[in-house]
């Protein structure tokens, strides 16, 4: 029991930390492609400067993403040996495809993206930027496919019994396109775009508030705002599709998301609330029949609740799942509100007069980060007690050869190293932001006077 | 296992794929670990920067091979992956931690001008490079000896430091010396001037270090781990491999003394490949020997994924490998020649 808990804490800690970075890389990748594409098209030096600036920050997020990602791959074997044996046949081909198609593409072109500015032609560099971006997108494909297979297994059969039992692949494409993979992939992609776009929004809003780099920041802010608006709205759609899928494929998880206990009654939707797991009730502000409507487009239709499942087949932490899920949804709504409001002012031509709004955007970078994290918490904790839904229990999946002491040792080690990593990341990010988008070598061409005059005239 | 492709069954094919990937990884990350191991021997800031930037554009591309190799092992031999990684828990965790430290050191060293900052990351970079090379060898040493695997492929060993036995340490040191030789040659190709002159002296030391540790480890293996030469005794024709390995290794000092470093690098890479081929021949078809009882040995058949899965992955490799090879070539070509420090450098 102790080993299981420690193994779960370690996995949760390392994956949550890892997941700060890849979404930023994917999102920044998209913006870098846009900036550099605009540069190639317009030959406007500002876009070139923007692309170089964000590439440097991208390098930071990418680097940490890679090293913390290798940890994840190893951890399947070190801490989840039974799971690895069980899913290896199915999961393995997705992971192999990730490595060879996605990760190799990313890392191969990264050298040119970072160090090749003066060594290759502009269009070759642009191709490299696109290559890195596509690589990170493909990476997400295979990882989400593998995780979705754990949520909604398909295209396999079980061979063997007891400790020797394992899933073997029967249909590769059925495995890849398992019932939840497409909805979850689009949801994850868009979540990543948002985290990148909001980092760009935040940094350039900071410059605008401080009255620095006005011209370049206005350009960057508008582009990122467009990306953020489009994707915060479309995230609503993919979120809805995902929820529909959960209702169909993982009813116990859906019930946990809304704390819906009655086995087969109409279900409410909460704006916020608190689940009393002992008495199996929820208190909070609700739309009566809201969940029924969301799933069946009918406020009175019954929805399967937690009581329809045996105690040992339900998620253990219903309130946590409920809270994480509701936090994610609320942040999603907040992002829509912020981007629509900013777009409105942009349309009226008064965006950059709204100092208060820009000040709101400065700390907004944290919002998509939190939403991404808690969204995954809800997805993974909602799948419990299963590691592979309906097939393999988490309590059976950990490495029995590893002792609790060993995990405690590695957990402390990871905690210290990751604390250092986070500190360095924030320190350097801060330094790069303070330094600004211009290189020393470009300092002379920097439109300093224009910046100042813009700042004075507003 | 009747399913075959060109007369070879699929688990054997996948064994070759994984072997190829691990050799590629050892050759590529081998030179950048080796280069890192020398780092503190360079005293001047300019030399250290040059040496670091010699591996700058390629080190994380090299680590991709680890990710792919690990993925290939997981996918093709999930039973081995599960047993080996959980049995070698501490060395693998330490490997990961040093891998992180090393990446961090490379990324962060150049970000501040302060002397103490750069010194700190220099030490971090060099120590992690040394430990990574050593730990790879330690894991290999444990695999060569076999592990206490019992029923249900469960590792029965206990104790925090069991992985650190004399033979494993020996193989670890040999690996380190091999990578240091390999890395010194790589740096010789990439540098010029004072650093180049210094490296010529260091390479001589590295070659002596390697020859001594390789000889001791080989003798120990022949004397005390006899099962590792059974296959060669049974099939004398296979002796061609140790012979080729020996010739390839002997070529390194010969070419180095003629200052033909590109060829020396080719042969040190080839030697790494041959040494791993020796390991592969010895082990095949076993992957992991059980020291408890032969019936618990993990071999390519009881560890393999289903034939269907292996077939799918062979297709993935057939499509992916030429892609990876072509853009790896492109990247190395873009950054070929001596290191030039510019404003994008570390």
Interface residues (C-beta under 8 A of the other chain):
Chain A: X59 X60 X63 X66 X67 X68 X69 X70 X71 X73 X74 X76 X77 X78 X79 X81 X82 X84 X85 X87 X88 X89 X90 X91 X92 X93 X95 X96 X97 X98 X99 X100 X101 X103 X104 X105 X107 X108 X109 X110 X111 X112 X114 X115 X116 X117 X118 X119 X120 X131 X159 X163 X164 X166 X168 X169 X170 X172 X399 X400 X401 X402 X403 X405 X406 X409 X410 X413 X414 X417 X420 X421 X424 X428 X431 X439 X440 X441
Chain B: X56 X57 X58 X60 X61 X63 X64 X66 X67 X68 X70 X71 X72 X74 X75 X76 X77 X78 X79 X81 X82 X83 X84 X85 X86 X87 X89 X90 X92 X93 X95 X96 X97 X99 X100 X101 X103 X104 X107 X108 X111 X152 X153 X154 X155 X156 X157 X158 X160 X305 X306 X308 X309 X312 X313 X316 X317 X320 X321 X323 X324 X327 X328 X330 X331 X334 X335 X342 X343 X344 X345
